[in-house]
Every structure is written in C-alpha cells, then in structure tokens.
Amino acid sequence: MKKRQAEQAKDDYIMLEKDYILRLREGNSGVEGDVIMLDTRRPGQGTHLFDAPAHETPEALAAWARGALRAFREG
C-alpha cells in the first residue's frame, strides 16, 4: 500500500477544465493517464472517468483528453 502511495505522489496533473484533471504517468509508449472529475465537497477526492491512451507528449495527451471529455459530457 505504501509503495502505491509513493507512486501516486510522483504523478503529475494537468487541469483540463474546472473540476476536471488529467493525471499523467510515464508509460512504455510515451505519456498516458486518466481523467478525473474532482469532488467539490471533498478536496483531494475525485472520480475516475476514463483512461487516456499513450501519446508522445503531455500536451498531445491533454489535447486528446479535452476532446474526449467534451464527447463524454455530450453523451
């Protein structure tokens, strides 16, 4: 458990929109991550919405995640 907590502490985040973040991880094929909706009533908590596939750069991944988030909300 402590190992996973230490790994999470190393994660980087990009704010996609108000209350939505992209958590970044280094993967074998580049940068990957997951999109999280933050809980406005409980700081530091959130709900995992979906995984983001590997891209070459964090900027490319964030652009993909913004488009996917827009499609997710539009249904």
JOGILIN-V293019 format. One record per run of one state. SS is the DSSP state (2 for helix, 1 for strand, 0 for the rest). FROM is the first residue (numbers start at 1). LEN is the number of residues. If there is no record, write none. Layout:
# JOGILIN-V293019
SS|FROM|LEN + SS|FROM|LEN
This chain:
# JOGILIN-V293019
0|1|1 + 2|2|8 + 0|10|2 + 1|12|6 + 0|18|2 + 1|20|8 + 0|28|2 + 1|30|9 + 0|39|7 + 1|46|10 + 0|56|2 + 2|58|17 + 0|75|1
